[in-house]
């Protein structure tokens, strides 16, 4: 793996505080700007290194390492609703953004804070949780954060707690939503996507995605 220009242990410490949250005083996500002078392969190598560092933490703390649910690269130019991605009950989404001319925005919706504080949230919201927010979006607005620091010119990582609300979960998840402000199919908006499941070792699939291929490949799914 190539030498990285960032302090992985420092980033992991910030992630443990803000993403592996146990209450709603923390945001459930972090953004890391790698700058304009990084590269696609360094971005992906940083993602893999961060996953390994965080897995050491979850193994030591919860006796459950992080395993890959998926490792993909794709050109995304479509809007999404507020949602969590389909993965294990306790999972974490890492998005690696490459410089692009396509203007977009990323939002985080704190469904736990909504359920806890909003008078409009159904009392049974967490028990009857669905992976896509289907209630009145106006009611979620006070609990939405725009990731203001994302830059089209930089290589960036956003790590989000993608967990669903289960009674035995140690950490609290959040929704995310992508909005395209422009679309140009002659150009690319490359997103490197990694989902990590926090599972007991005996539940981890034997055929995990190849992280070295993820770091070096030039393939981009459309």
PEMOKA-V751002 format. One record per residue. N is the residue number from 1. PSI is psi in whole degrees, -180 to 180 (NA if undefined). OMEGA is omega in radians with two decimals (none if undefined). Layout:
N;PSI;OMEGA, N;PSI;OMEGA
This chain:
1;140;-3.10, 2;156;3.13, 3;133;-3.08, 4;152;-3.09, 5;7;-3.10, 6;162;3.13, 7;98;-3.07, 8;-40;-3.13, 9;-38;3.10, 10;-44;3.12, 11;-43;3.14, 12;-39;3.12, 13;-43;3.10, 14;-39;-3.14, 15;-42;3.13, 16;-39;-3.13, 17;-46;-2.96, 18;-28;-3.08, 19;-43;3.12, 20;53;-2.99, 21;152;3.09, 22;-2;3.06, 23;171;-3.02, 24;10;3.02, 25;-16;3.08, 26;155;-2.96, 27;-22;-3.10, 28;5;3.11, 29;161;2.94, 30;156;3.05, 31;131;3.10, 32;119;3.11, 33;116;-3.13, 34;-4;3.09, 35;176;-3.08, 36;-16;-3.04, 37;8;3.08, 38;-162;3.12, 39;166;3.13, 40;-44;-3.11, 41;-37;3.09, 42;-38;3.08, 43;-49;-3.10, 44;-37;3.08, 45;-36;3.09, 46;-41;3.10, 47;-45;-3.13, 48;-43;3.13, 49;-39;3.12, 50;-41;3.08, 51;-44;-3.11, 52;-41;3.13, 53;-42;3.13, 54;-33;3.10, 55;-37;3.07, 56;-39;3.11, 57;-49;-3.09, 58;-34;3.08, 59;-44;-3.11, 60;-34;-3.03, 61;-42;-3.04, 62;0;-3.06, 63;33;3.09, 64;112;3.10, 65;173;3.04, 66;133;3.10, 67;156;-3.12, 68;127;2.95, 69;-42;2.98, 70;158;3.03, 71;106;-3.05, 72;158;3.00, 73;132;-3.13, 74;161;3.08, 75;106;-3.08, 76;119;3.05, 77;39;3.11, 78;150;3.07, 79;149;3.05, 80;157;3.00, 81;175;2.97, 82;125;-3.04, 83;167;2.84, 84;147;3.14, 85;153;-3.10, 86;114;-3.12, 87;-164;3.10, 88;165;-3.12, 89;-36;3.11, 90;108;-3.05, 91;166;-3.05, 92;132;-3.09, 93;125;3.07, 94;122;-3.13, 95;126;3.11, 96;113;-3.07, 97;136;3.08, 98;155;3.13, 99;141;-3.07, 100;156;3.05, 101;-10;-3.11, 102;123;-3.13, 103;130;-3.13, 104;169;3.12, 105;148;3.10, 106;132;-3.12, 107;146;3.05, 108;131;3.10, 109;119;-3.07, 110;91;-3.08, 111;-26;3.09, 112;-43;3.13, 113;-39;3.06, 114;-49;-3.12, 115;-34;-3.06, 116;-37;-2.94, 117;-28;-3.01, 118;131;3.06, 119;-17;-3.12, 120;-11;-3.13, 121;131;3.07, 122;143;-3.13, 123;-29;-3.10, 124;16;-3.00, 125;-50;-3.08, 126;-35;3.12, 127;-32;-3.11, 128;28;-3.06, 129;138;3.01, 130;150;-3.03, 131;-10;3.05, 132;134;-3.13, 133;118;-3.04, 134;-1;3.14, 135;-176;3.14, 136;118;-3.07, 137;-28;3.11, 138;-33;-3.11, 139;-25;3.13, 140;-19;-3.00, 141;-42;-3.14, 142;-13;-3.05, 143;19;-3.14, 144;135;3.08, 145;127;3.01, 146;135;3.10, 147;87;-2.98, 148;-25;-3.00, 149;-4;3.11, 150;132;3.14, 151;137;3.10, 152;-19;-3.05, 153;-7;-3.02, 154;161;2.88, 155;128;-3.03, 156;153;3.02, 157;134;2.97, 158;126;3.12, 159;126;-3.02, 160;139;3.01, 161;113;-3.04, 162;13;-3.03, 163;154;3.03, 164;159;-3.04, 165;95;3.05, 166;149;-3.00, 167;-37;-3.05, 168;2;3.13, 169;137;3.11, 170;-26;-3.05, 171;160;-3.03, 172;128;-3.10, 173;-179;3.12, 174;155;3.02, 175;160;2.91, 176;158;-3.06, 177;132;3.08, 178;136;3.11, 179;125;3.10, 180;125;3.05, 181;-17;3.06, 182;160;3.11, 183;134;3.11, 184;101;-3.04, 185;-6;3.03, 186;-9;3.11, 187;170;-3.10, 188;146;2.95, 189;92;-3.00, 190;126;3.06, 191;125;3.04, 192;119;-2.97, 193;131;3.13, 194;126;2.96, 195;133;-3.14, 196;124;3.05, 197;140;3.02, 198;103;-3.01, 199;155;2.95, 200;149;-3.04, 201;-33;-3.10, 202;-11;3.12, 203;-2;-3.11, 204;132;3.14, 205;145;-3.12, 206;-27;-3.07, 207;62;3.10, 208;155;3.08, 209;151;-3.09, 210;108;-3.07, 211;-31;3.12, 212;-39;3.06, 213;-41;3.12, 214;-40;-3.10, 215;-37;-2.96, 216;-16;-3.02, 217;151;3.01, 218;2;-3.10, 219;139;3.09, 220;122;3.12, 221;144;3.12, 222;NA;none
